[in-house]
Every structure is written in C-alpha cells, then in structure tokens.
Amino acid sequence: MTHFHFENRLTESDRGLKFLGRIDVRVKMFALFLSLLLCVSSRRIEVPSVFAVFAIVMMFWGGLSLKEVGVQLSAPFSVAGLVILIQPFLHDGEVLLHFPLLKWTFVATQEGLFSGLLIAVKVLSASALIWNFISFTPSRYILSAIQWIRVPDVILELIAMMFRYLFVLLETGSTIKEAQTLRLGYSSYRRGLRSAVMLIHVLQYSFGS
C-alpha cells in the first residue's frame, strides 16, 4: 500500500476518532526522533521491544490491516532474521553449537546470539516507529514541519522529490509483482527467483534511465 492510500484513509475515514491523525506533526516528529534515539542507544533488549510492540499496536489501532502491516515490515523482518543467523558466529563466548563445513569450523556463541537478537529487535522497532509515523502523517505535513525547523529550501526540495518518487517506486513495484503473481510467477522457488530478478531489473531500468 502506498502513502497516498494512507492519506485518503485519514481524510475519508473517521479521522476525528484516529488519535494519531490529530496530533501535531512537530510533536510526532520530536517523539519519533526521541524514540529512535532510545532504541538505537539502548543495550537492553526490553527497551526496543516495548517500542516495537507499541508501534505495531498503534498501527493496528489506527486502522491498518494485518496484510498492510506485514507488507510494511516484511523487509525489516528479513534483515532481522539474517542478523540473527549471522551474529552468533561473529562473537567469542560460551559455545552453543559448532559444525564443520568444508575446511572451516563454524562456532555459534551465546553472546553472539544475544547480540543478534538485540540488533534484530532494534531494526524492527525503528522500522515500525518510522512506518507508524509515515502511515498516519500526510507528506505535506511532514514537509511543513521540516520547513518550520528552518531546513534550507534546496534540501526541502530534495526531500519532497524523495517522498514523491519513493511511493511511485513502491506503487510500480507492487503493480508489477501483482501481475507476476497472476501469471504464476511465484508458483515455485525457481520461478519466484526469476520473477524477483526481473522485477528488480525493470524497476532499475524504469527509474535509472
């Protein structure tokens, strides 16, 4: 789903009942920066976990469906899973498991697993907070708040262009993927991989030319 869909929802639906849609954007932006700072700087897994749960609950409470939340957080979940798989093998400490592979022996440690879980939760919480902010704040209000803090006009225009083409890119990618799905482009692992590569090439050609 695109940002324009969320804007329409806030204006056409019961916006007066949506608490997030009525908060001043400058207050939300300050709260976002403070929350991100706390999540990134925390060494305890409980802090980003609380922010992640809060952001996801607010997204559901604001009217987003399970599918929409899943689509928004699919990439962060993938990154978090990759971090959890890699980090245990990058730290010294108490051994959890080890196995040989060709000429190497891979050792996973408890400290590495905890480090991976902490980074993964930080990724999810930061992504959920940012998506929560974007989903219920029209881009024109965000740009107005950025202009209010005296950001130079050149940077403001660049941000406006990024906002515009980011969601155009998402919309184009979503349309192409739906067309591929209707043609059974993801019916098997091999066809899905081929379709994904083709999707990336089409987007790169469309927006890079």
Long-range contacts (C-beta under 8 A, 24 or more apart in sequence): 1-68, 1-71, 1-72, 1-174, 2-167, 2-170, 2-171, 2-174, 3-134, 3-135, 3-138, 3-139, 3-163, 3-167, 4-167, 6-134, 6-135, 6-136, 6-138, 7-138, 7-139, 9-63, 10-136, 10-138, 13-63, 18-62, 18-63, 18-136, 20-58, 20-62, 20-132, 20-136, 21-62, 21-136, 25-137, 25-141, 25-142, 25-144, 25-145, 26-145, 26-148, 28-133, 28-137, 29-133, 29-142, 29-145, 32-129, 32-130, 32-133, 35-129, 36-126, 36-129, 36-130, 39-122, 39-125, 39-126, 39-129, 40-122, 40-126, 42-122, 43-118, 45-114, 45-117, 45-118, 45-121, 48-118, 48-121, 48-122, 48-124, 48-125, 48-126, 49-121, 49-125, 51-125, 51-128, 51-129, 52-121, 52-124, 52-125, 52-128, 52-129, 55-125, 55-128, 55-129, 55-131, 55-132, 56-128, 56-132, 58-132, 59-128, 59-131, 59-132, 59-135, 62-132, 62-135, 62-136, 64-135, 72-127, 72-131, 72-135, 73-124, 73-127, 73-128, 73-131, 75-127, 76-123, 76-124, 76-127, 76-128, 77-124, 79-120, 79-123, 80-119, 80-120, 80-121, 80-123, 80-124, 81-120, 83-116, 83-119, 83-120, 83-123, 84-113, 84-116, 84-117, 84-120, 85-116, 86-116, 87-112, 87-113, 87-115, 87-116, 87-119, 88-112, 88-113, 88-116, 90-115, 91-115, 139-163, 165-207, 169-203, 169-207, 172-203, 172-206, 173-199, 173-203, 176-202, 176-203
